[in-house]
Amino acid sequence: MTLHLIRLPIRLSALARWGAERGWVPGKSGAFDEGRALHHLLSETFGKGMAQPFRLLVPPRANAGNLYAYSTVHAAALRATAQTIALPEHLGVLDLSALEDKPMPAIWTAGQRLGFDLLARPVRRLNAPLEGFAKGAEIDVFLAHILHHYPGSAQDSHEHSREAIYLDWLAERLAGCATLERAATRLTGFRRRRVARGGAGPEGPEATFHGTFEIQDPTQFAAMLARGVGRHRAYGYGMVLLRAPNRPVPER
């Protein structure tokens, strides 16, 4: 199976209007969730899971952005599917004429170092109740760490590194396919964001990582690229964009 990296320009104002027509603005979450809108738009245009995981990149103050996604089919096949099944309003949001793709390498090499850019939602579901959270609740891995190691404590969470705990979480998710080079990896962006999932609007962490890893198992690495990392992969999180490897951060 060949994996393709696709690029598709998105008109943001048109996406918001399309979401509003569906009653998603502002919605029960109190905010427009672009990830949810894009999930449905891509599924209805190309078929479920055909452009997933994905990542929307938008320049500051711009009204248009580029959606990148991994797909098992090339751009021409996606375009043909869209021309067959997409509704006219879908084509007002997506610029199909500019849809393009690049085949990813068919073979990866153990020991190969690669840089990456990743937007993720570092959360976990609880296997048991924890400090007021019910079993099955989805919470920030940083909060889960604090509550697990300091139950009932008023200890200041600022004494603990969010970056270190998030890197532990990421290394866990990559285990078996790639080894995270922690000295060359940083948490470069963080915010809390409310998303729309069904009738709920859970708030949670949104983290951007820039770093380097080394391929451990080529087969599992290829599967990880196609699958994505972490939860909410169908909604714009978890896509690993490859970059040139970083130099290790010098020891202080």
C-alpha positions as CSV (number, residue, x, y, z in Angstrom):
1,M,0.0,0.0,0.0
2,T,1.4,3.4,-1.0
3,L,0.7,6.3,1.3
4,H,0.2,9.7,-0.3
5,L,0.6,13.1,1.3
6,I,-2.1,15.4,-0.1
7,R,-2.5,19.1,0.0
8,L,-5.9,20.8,-0.4
9,P,-6.5,24.6,-0.1
10,I,-9.4,25.4,2.2
11,R,-11.5,28.6,2.2
12,L,-12.1,29.3,5.9
13,S,-15.0,31.7,5.6
14,A,-16.8,29.2,3.3
15,L,-16.1,26.4,5.8
16,A,-17.6,28.5,8.6
17,R,-20.7,29.2,6.5
18,W,-21.0,25.5,5.6
19,G,-20.8,24.7,9.3
20,A,-23.4,27.3,10.2
21,E,-25.8,25.8,7.8
22,R,-25.6,22.6,9.7
23,G,-26.2,24.4,13.0
24,W,-22.6,24.0,14.2
25,V,-21.9,27.7,14.9
26,P,-21.5,28.3,17.8
27,G,-23.0,25.0,18.8
28,K,-23.2,23.5,22.3
29,S,-19.5,23.8,22.7
30,G,-19.7,27.6,22.5
31,A,-17.2,27.8,19.7
32,F,-16.8,26.7,16.1
33,D,-14.8,23.5,15.9
34,E,-13.0,23.5,12.6
35,G,-11.8,20.0,13.2
36,R,-15.3,18.6,13.5
37,A,-16.4,20.5,10.4
38,L,-13.5,19.3,8.3
39,H,-14.0,15.7,9.5
40,H,-17.5,15.7,8.1
41,L,-16.6,17.7,5.0
42,L,-13.8,15.3,4.0
43,S,-15.8,12.2,4.8
44,E,-18.7,13.5,2.6
45,T,-16.5,14.6,-0.2
46,F,-14.0,11.7,-0.4
47,G,-15.4,8.9,1.7
48,K,-14.9,8.1,5.3
49,G,-11.3,7.9,6.4
50,M,-9.9,8.6,2.9
51,A,-8.1,11.8,4.0
52,Q,-7.1,11.0,7.5
53,P,-5.3,11.9,9.7
54,F,-5.2,15.6,8.6
55,R,-3.8,18.9,9.7
56,L,-5.0,22.4,8.8
57,L,-2.3,25.0,8.6
58,V,-3.3,28.7,8.3
59,P,-1.0,31.7,8.1
60,P,-1.7,34.5,10.6
61,R,-4.8,36.6,9.8
62,A,-5.4,34.6,6.6
63,N,-8.8,33.6,5.2
64,A,-7.4,30.5,3.5
65,G,-5.2,27.7,4.6
66,N,-3.8,24.4,3.4
67,L,-5.1,21.1,4.6
68,Y,-2.5,18.3,4.6
69,A,-3.6,14.7,5.0
70,Y,-2.4,11.1,4.4
71,S,-4.4,9.0,2.0
72,T,-4.1,5.6,0.5
73,V,-5.2,6.9,-2.9
74,H,-3.7,9.6,-5.1
75,A,-5.1,13.0,-5.9
76,A,-6.6,12.1,-9.2
77,A,-8.7,9.3,-7.6
78,L,-9.8,11.6,-4.8
79,R,-10.8,14.2,-7.3
80,A,-12.8,11.7,-9.3
81,T,-14.6,10.5,-6.1
82,A,-15.4,14.1,-5.2
83,Q,-16.9,14.8,-8.6
84,T,-19.1,11.8,-8.2
85,I,-20.4,12.1,-4.6
86,A,-19.7,15.6,-3.3
87,L,-22.5,18.2,-2.9
88,P,-22.1,21.5,-4.7
89,E,-21.6,23.4,-1.5
90,H,-18.7,21.1,-0.6
91,L,-16.9,22.3,-3.7
92,G,-17.3,25.9,-2.6
93,V,-15.2,25.2,0.5
94,L,-12.5,22.9,-1.1
95,D,-10.5,24.0,-4.1
96,L,-10.4,20.6,-5.9
97,S,-8.5,22.1,-8.9
98,A,-5.5,22.7,-6.6
99,L,-5.6,19.3,-4.9
100,E,-2.2,17.7,-5.2
101,D,-0.3,14.7,-3.8
102,K,3.1,13.2,-3.2
103,P,3.7,9.5,-2.7
104,M,5.5,8.8,0.6
105,P,8.5,6.4,0.6
106,A,7.6,2.8,0.3
107,I,10.5,1.6,2.4
108,W,11.8,3.1,5.6
109,T,15.1,2.3,7.2
110,A,15.7,1.3,10.9
111,G,18.0,3.9,12.5
112,Q,16.9,6.7,10.1
113,R,16.6,10.1,11.9
114,L,13.7,12.3,10.9
115,G,12.3,15.6,12.2
116,F,8.6,16.0,12.8
117,D,5.9,18.6,13.4
118,L,2.9,17.3,15.4
119,L,-0.3,18.9,16.7
120,A,-1.8,16.5,19.3
121,R,-4.4,16.4,22.1
122,P,-2.4,14.8,25.0
123,V,-5.3,13.2,26.9
124,R,-6.1,9.8,28.3
125,R,-9.2,7.9,29.4
126,L,-9.2,6.9,33.1
127,N,-9.3,3.2,33.8
128,A,-10.6,4.0,37.3
129,P,-12.1,7.0,39.2
130,L,-9.5,9.7,40.1
131,E,-10.0,12.7,42.3
132,G,-13.6,13.5,41.3
133,F,-13.3,12.2,37.7
134,A,-15.3,9.2,36.8
135,K,-14.0,6.0,35.2
136,G,-13.8,6.5,31.5
137,A,-13.4,10.3,31.7
138,E,-10.9,11.9,29.3
139,I,-8.5,14.2,31.0
140,D,-5.2,16.1,30.3
141,V,-2.3,13.7,30.9
142,F,-0.5,16.5,32.9
143,L,-3.5,16.7,35.2
144,A,-3.7,12.9,35.4
145,H,-0.1,12.8,36.4
146,I,-0.5,15.4,39.2
147,L,-3.7,13.8,40.6
148,H,-2.1,10.3,40.5
149,H,1.2,11.2,42.2
150,Y,-0.2,13.8,44.6
151,P,-3.7,12.7,45.5
152,G,-5.6,15.3,47.6
153,S,-2.5,17.5,47.6
154,A,-2.5,21.3,47.2
155,Q,1.0,21.1,45.8
156,D,1.6,23.7,43.1
157,S,1.6,22.0,39.7
158,H,4.0,24.7,38.4
159,E,6.7,22.6,40.2
160,H,6.2,20.0,37.5
161,S,7.1,20.3,33.9
162,R,4.2,20.0,31.5
163,E,6.7,19.6,28.6
164,A,8.4,16.6,30.3
165,I,5.1,14.9,31.0
166,Y,3.9,15.5,27.5
167,L,7.1,14.2,26.1
168,D,6.7,11.0,28.2
169,W,3.2,10.7,26.7
170,L,4.5,11.1,23.2
171,A,7.4,8.7,23.7
172,E,4.8,6.1,24.9
173,R,2.8,6.6,21.8
174,L,5.8,6.2,19.5
175,A,7.2,3.1,21.4
176,G,7.8,0.2,19.0
177,C,8.0,2.3,15.9
178,A,10.3,5.2,16.7
179,T,12.6,6.4,19.5
180,L,12.0,10.0,20.5
181,E,15.1,12.1,20.8
182,R,14.1,14.1,23.9
183,A,17.1,16.5,23.7
184,A,16.1,17.5,20.2
185,T,12.3,17.7,20.9
186,R,10.3,20.6,22.3
187,L,6.8,21.5,23.2
188,T,6.5,24.6,21.0
189,G,2.9,25.5,21.5
190,F,0.2,24.9,24.1
191,R,-3.4,26.1,24.7
192,R,-6.6,24.7,26.1
193,R,-9.4,24.4,23.5
194,R,-13.0,23.4,23.6
195,V,-14.1,21.0,20.9
196,A,-17.5,19.7,19.8
197,R,-18.1,16.0,20.0
198,G,-21.7,15.0,19.6
199,G,-23.8,17.0,22.0
200,A,-20.8,17.7,24.3
201,G,-18.2,20.4,24.3
202,P,-15.2,19.0,26.3
203,E,-12.3,21.3,26.9
204,G,-8.8,19.9,26.8
205,P,-5.1,20.5,25.9
206,E,-3.8,21.2,22.4
207,A,-0.1,20.8,22.1
208,T,2.4,21.3,19.2
209,F,5.6,19.4,19.2
210,H,8.7,20.0,17.0
211,G,11.3,17.3,17.3
212,T,13.3,14.4,16.1
213,F,12.9,10.7,16.3
214,E,14.8,7.6,15.0
215,I,12.9,4.9,13.2
216,Q,13.0,1.7,15.2
217,D,10.7,-0.7,13.2
218,P,10.0,0.4,9.6
219,T,6.8,-1.5,9.3
220,Q,5.3,-0.1,12.5
221,F,6.6,3.4,11.6
222,A,4.7,3.3,8.3
223,A,1.6,2.2,10.1
224,M,2.0,5.0,12.6
225,L,2.2,7.6,9.9
226,A,-1.0,6.3,8.3
227,R,-2.8,6.0,11.7
228,G,-1.6,9.2,13.5
229,V,-0.7,9.7,17.1
230,G,-3.0,10.0,20.1
231,R,-6.8,10.5,20.4
232,H,-9.1,12.7,18.2
233,R,-7.2,11.7,15.1
234,A,-10.3,12.0,12.9
235,Y,-10.7,15.7,13.9
236,G,-7.4,17.3,12.9
237,Y,-5.0,16.0,15.6
238,G,-2.2,13.4,15.5
239,M,-0.9,13.8,11.9
240,V,2.9,13.5,11.8
241,L,4.4,15.9,9.3
242,L,8.0,15.0,8.6
243,R,10.8,17.5,8.6
244,A,14.6,17.5,8.5
245,P,16.1,16.2,11.8
246,N,17.1,18.6,14.4
247,R,20.5,18.7,15.9
248,P,20.6,17.5,19.5
249,V,20.4,20.4,22.0
250,P,23.8,21.0,23.4
251,E,24.3,19.9,27.1
252,R,24.4,22.9,29.4
